[in-house]
């Protein structure tokens, strides 16, 4: 996986996630800012869930 340039959070799409074009730092930023949890299996993106706050 090669990321040509680092995208801003606003530029990241679902397709970028599926293709693996997003860094772990970006995923962490999305989690911290929006509360989304990314689901993967065997190194592949499987889905997104919204973290439940109690």
N, C-alpha and C positions, 0 to 999 in steps of 0.2 A: 504494500500500500504506500503510495506516494501522494502527499498532499502538496499541491503546487503552491498554494498560499493559504494563509489562515483566514477563514471566513469570519465575518462578524456574526454574532448570534442571530441577528435579524435576517441574514442571508442563508442560513442553514435550512434545508428543506428535508422532507421525509425521504426523498430519493437520495440525497446525500448520505443520510443515515444508512439506508439499505445498501448503498455501494461501498460503505466503509470509508467515506471521504471526510470523516469528522474525527478530530483528535480526542483523546481521553480528557484532556484539559477542557475542551469545549463541552463535552458531555457533562463534566462536573460543574461547569459554569451554568449550563442549562438546568441541572438539578438544583443547584443553589438558588438560582433566580426564580425558576418556575415550579419546582417540585416534581418534575417528571422523572420517572424511573425507567431505565432502558433495560429491556430483557434480551438476553442473548443465549445462544447455545452453540457449542462447538465453534466458537469464534465468529458466529454469524448473528446479525441483528434479527430479532424475532418480533419485537413489538415495544410499545410504550404504555406505561400506566401512570396515572396521576397519584402521587403519594397522598394517603389519607391522613389527615391531621385530626387528632382526637381532642 
